[in-house]
Amino acid sequence: MPPVEIVRNRQRQAGPLAPEMAGSARLARKFHATLPGSASTPLVRLPGLAARLGVRAVFVKDESQRFGLEAFKGLGSSWAVARVLGERLGLAPERLDFAGLRAARPQLGELTFVTATDGNHGRGLAWAARLLGHRARVFMPAGAAAARVAAIREQGAQCVVTDLAYDDAVRHAAAHARELDAILVQDTAWDGYEQIPSWIMEGYGTLALETAEQLAVSGPDGSPSHIFLQAGVGSFAAAVLASLGAALGASGAPRPAFVSVEPHAADCVFRSIRAADENPRTCPGSLETLMAGLSCGEVSRLAWPLLRAGLAAACAVSDDVARCGMRLLARPEAGDPPLVSGESGAVGAGLLHWLMQPEPGARGASARARELLGLGRASTVLLISTEGATNPTVWEAVTGDAAPARGEPGS
Ligand SMILES: Cc1ncc(COP(=O)(O)O)c(C=O)c1O
């Protein structure tokens, strides 16, 4: 298997994708701003890396600092929990805020939220449930990292590591929630389960709106030509593609090329884009990869139409590409700031490095992929580091540095 496989999306459509997503994202952002520990995460420019790789500019949105949870995922779970509570209280989404939901806790009673997770989503849900005075029960797939289990338990949630692969753990959590009459807050959608995952995607929109504003004040090279988006079930990539695409479009910027990135072992979006019809494909097998957050074999039903219409290309990559990205960000070029980025967070940087590497001869695999993407000296590339060192053992082994202490919860 080559380190990188790439396929052009032959079903890409022109025009705005889901312009309404920007409006919903604005409501989510207003709510997020009321949460303890809320702050925009940094958009970091890496001029040294851009010069080394031969592109015009590289920007990284650093989600390792989000709410003290080391990943962007709390954005989705907190907005979904808020929307669930808002519905029970008869509150419109515009009226949701932290203080109001906390004050309504006696009226609501104690609710139990259930989910399955590779780590980050469950930690985000456990945090959101605790913050708003409720309980969370979290199921994890076989092989879950001890540090990720501990981080979920630290948020007061009950966490059970199953012997199942990710997609089966999701089915298990759904069945458990039905039995308990609890509320399933899952970050992927299927037939008949769409409302809560759509709120989760709206919540990710906060990140997109922040990024659009930060890019707008970044100077003449701040209009990205290429945006690399990691995909597990595809909710993150679809949400960012739609809401960032809409926000950039509204500012008059040309539409960037959105490119999905997945591990070879869990490449459901890549397979679906390659198949080039209306049906998403699944990825069979154990889904074993270093990139735990991306270890998902089934594309979300809500994400698929957006990815199908909006991606320029899809990539599947080896674990070594993620390792390369982690090292590149941790040990930057002179003058660039170091970034703590975990396996699933750094894979976009590793992909960019692979794409821009010089090769003997003009027709090497990287050169062909660059041509397919239209990537070169004039390109501005946006990467989103979606997590920090959420598995410190792996991060330390790969980078040779000591991982920072686990982020404190934002309360
Ligand atoms: C760090 C990180 N990046 C990216 C993703 C991908 O998100 P999605 O599953 O919505 O595609 C995840 C999912 O858990 C993640 O944890």
The ligand as an SDF file (V2000), in Angstrom:
LIG
                    3D

 16 16  0  0  0  0  0  0  0  0999 V2000
   -9.1550   14.4470   16.9150 C   0  0  0  0  0  0  0  0  0  0  0  0
  -10.2200   14.1220   15.9470 C   0  0  0  0  0  0  0  0  0  0  0  0
  -10.1290   14.6300   14.7200 N   0  0  0  0  0  0  0  0  0  0  0  0
  -11.0740   14.3660   13.7930 C   0  0  0  0  0  0  0  0  0  0  0  0
  -12.1590   13.5540   14.0870 C   0  0  0  0  0  0  0  0  0  0  0  0
  -13.1270   13.2230   12.9960 C   0  0  0  0  0  0  0  0  0  0  0  0
  -14.4380   13.6020   13.2390 O   0  0  0  0  0  0  0  0  0  0  0  0
  -15.6400   12.8080   12.5600 P   0  0  0  0  0  0  0  0  0  0  0  0
  -15.7610   11.4940   13.2400 O   0  0  0  0  0  0  0  0  0  0  0  0
  -16.8030   13.6890   12.7570 O   0  0  0  0  0  0  0  0  0  0  0  0
  -15.2860   12.6180   11.1300 O   0  0  0  0  0  0  0  0  0  0  0  0
  -12.2720   13.0080   15.3710 C   0  0  0  0  0  0  0  0  0  0  0  0
  -13.4140   12.1690   15.7350 C   0  0  0  0  0  0  0  0  0  0  0  0
  -13.5300   11.6470   16.8300 O   0  0  0  0  0  0  0  0  0  0  0  0
  -11.2850   13.3020   16.3190 C   0  0  0  0  0  0  0  0  0  0  0  0
  -11.3400   12.8120   17.5710 O   0  0  0  0  0  0  0  0  0  0  0  0
  1  2  1  0
  2  3  1  0
  2 15  2  0
  3  4  2  0
  4  5  1  0
  5  6  1  0
  5 12  2  0
  6  7  1  0
  7  8  1  0
  8  9  2  0
  8 10  1  0
  8 11  1  0
 12 13  1  0
 12 15  1  0
 13 14  2  0
 15 16  1  0
M  END
$$$$
